[in-house]
Amino acid sequence: MCCVFYQIMKFVYRNGFVYLVLFLVLFGQVTPVFAGMTVSDSASTTVVSVAANHAISFSSTVSVPANGKIKILWPSGFTAQSGMDYTDVKVVKNGVELSDGSSALTQTLGITVSDSQTVITMPYDVTIASDLPTTIYLGTAAGQTGQTADKQYVNPSTVGSYTVTVEQYNASNTLDASSSFLISTTATTPDMSTYVQLMTISAACGFVFFQLKRQGVV
């Protein structure tokens, strides 16, 4: 058998990379690097330079283990308001809120927030099972009992499409799953009071013109 394998490898060496690929296809197996993950986001606003709430929902084919991590990577342009912390983040696992704090403790998630990332660390006694729907709330809608959520992420100042990535790590800090979604920012919402003022002026001018025409002035 060894002689046969030697002859095969000798043939591959002489005939190049194409035969090596063919050999791997026939006798080998390709294993996916990451597990499957689906992720989506519901933002309260996408207007540039405006602070927004986010509800990021995800499900993964591999569980988030004890001492594992979930990371939300924010692209350049997003900024966390000063003082934003774990009180402005809430994790809901299959409809159940998980307790959180500034560091992972018994039955308590550890959450840190910065401009570039939101990191959620699982304690030794909490996991998220595979295929379990989980939502991460960020912003003023994320308050839990006894906490005040009053800070948000601010949208970039430039109109465009921005990729936000959610990553899942195991207890050894090895990346298990990853997925992304787009946030497309929009221009500033027009101030409706301006339209009301213009309509009022237009109506007044129309009334004056009607009266002048009625009197034969115009």
C-alpha positions, 0 to 999 in steps of 0.5 A: 500500500505504501508503494502505491501511495508513493507512486501516486504522490510521485505522479502528482509531483511530476504532473503538477497542482491540477492532479493534486486537486483531483487527488483531494477531490477523489480521496479527501473531504473539504470541511467548512471553516465556520458554522452557519449563522443568520443575523439581521438588524432592526434600527430605529433610524438610519439618518446620518449623525443621529443616535439609533436603537438596534435590535440585532437578531441571530441564530447559529448552528453551533452553541455559544458555550460557557466562557464564550463570546459574542462580538458585534464589530461596528465599521468606522463611522459609528460611535458609541455615545459617551458613557454607553455601557452594559446598561444600554445592552440587553440580551434576550435568549428565546424570549428570556432576558439574561442578566448582565454587568460590566464583567462575567459573573455567576448567571451574569453576562459581561458586556463592554462597549466601544466605538468599534465593538460590543463584546458579550462574554458568557459566564461559566454557567450560561450558554446559548444553545444552537439554533436558539433565536437570540436578540441583542438590544442596544440603546434606550430600548435595552433597559432591564429592571433596575437599569437605565438605558440612555445611550446609543450608537450614533450613525456615521455622518456620511450617506452610504452602506456599512457592514456590521459583523457578528462573530461567535467565539468558543471558550478558547477564543476561537472563532466558531461562526460569523455573519454580517448585515448592512446598514444603509444610512440616509440623508437628514429627514426634512423639517416638516415645519419648513413645508408648513411655512411655505404652504402658508405663504403660498396660500396667503399669496394666492388669496391676495392675488385672488382679491386683486384680480377680483377688484380688477387690479391685475 
